[in-house]
Amino acid sequence: MDEHDIFRALLAAQDQGLEVALCTVIRTTGSMPRHAGSKMLVYPDGKIIGTIGGGGMESRVIGDAQAVIKSGKARLESYTLNDPQRGDPGVCGGTADIFIESVGLPPTLVVIGCGHVGKALAELGKWLKFRVVVSDDRAELCTPEHLPGMDQYLVCAPEDLSKHLKITPHTYVAAVTRGQLVDEKLLPPLLESDAPYIGLIGSRRRWALTTKALQEQGMSTDQLKRVHAPIGLELNAETPQEIALSIMAEVIMRYRGGTGQPMQWLENLKIK
C-alpha cells in the first residue's frame, strides 16, 4: 500500500460523500516504525488505508482520527513509545508528531424557503463553494428550473426537514421562511440536531413572539440561544441579494471562527 493507493481512496471517499481523516507523520525522534511523510487514511467506522506503524499507537491514532471526523477540527498529536504502564502506546522509545485532518465534502448550507431571499442566498452559497441544499414545501419553487445548479432539492414541510436530511456539525442552516407559525414548527427538530449554525429570518418582534411560543411549549432559554435571529450581520440590507450577503457573512464568520468586527477596528487595536 503506497501513497497513490491512499490518494485514490481519498478521492473515492469524496466522490461517495464520505468524510475521512488523513493522518500524516510530521516528525519523529528516536526509534519509530514509520517516519516523516508516512500517511494513513481513516474512515468513520475505523477502517484504514495505509499505516503509520501498527500496534497500540496506530490504534490510538485511529480513535483520534474518528474524533476529528466528528468534530471537523484538525489536530496535531504527539505519541510517545516508551512505557505502556504509563499509557504510552508502545516501547520503541521514540516520539511521533502526527497531523490529523478531516477531508470530505465542503460545508453544507441548507436554505429553507426558496423565495426571493432564499434564491439569492442559495446562489451566493454556491458561488462561495458551499454544498447547497434547498428546501421548500412549495414544489414549484424547489426545482432546478427555479434554482439551477443546487446539490439537493427537498420538497417537504419545514418541520420534516431532518427526516430527509442528515444534519451534521458541518451543516449550516438558514431558515428564510414566510411566517412565525412555520418557525414554531421548524425550530424544535432543528435544535435537536448538531448544526453549528441555525439562522432565522424576521424582525425582532417576530423572533420575540416565536421565542415566547416555544418557551410555552417547554423549550429552554439555552436551547433558543443557539438560534441566530434576526439572521445575518447588520448591513442595513434591503434587496434580496444584500440580505443574502449579510446572512452568508454571518455563516462564514461562524464557519471560520471570525469576530464580525471591522478589520479597521482590529488594526486600530494593534496600533494601540
HELIX and SHEET records of a PDB file:
HELIX    1   1 GLU A    3  ASP A   15  1                                  13    
HELIX    2   2 GLY A   55  SER A   71  1                                  17    
HELIX    3   3 PRO A   84  ARG A   86  5                                   3    
HELIX    4   4 HIS A  116  TRP A  127  1                                  12    
HELIX    5   5 PRO A  158  ASP A  160  5                                   3    
HELIX    6   6 LEU A  161  HIS A  164  1                                   4    
HELIX    7   7 GLN A  180  LEU A  190  1                                  11    
HELIX    8   8 ARG A  204  GLU A  216  1                                  13    
HELIX    9   9 THR A  221  LEU A  224  1                                   4    
HELIX   10  10 PRO A  240  ARG A  256  1                                  17    
HELIX   11  11 MET A  263  ILE A  271  1                                   9    
SHEET    1   A 5 ILE A  48  GLY A  50  0                                        
SHEET    2   A 5 LYS A  39  VAL A  42 -1                                        
SHEET    3   A 5 VAL A  20  THR A  29 -1                                        
SHEET    4   A 5 THR A  95  VAL A 103 -1                                        
SHEET    5   A 5 ARG A  75  THR A  80 -1                                        
SHEET    1   B 6 GLN A 152  VAL A 155  0                                        
SHEET    2   B 6 ARG A 131  ASP A 136  1                                        
SHEET    3   B 6 THR A 108  ILE A 112  1                                        
SHEET    4   B 6 THR A 171  ALA A 175  1                                        
SHEET    5   B 6 TYR A 197  LEU A 200  1                                        
SHEET    6   B 6 VAL A 227  HIS A 228  1                                        
END                                                                             
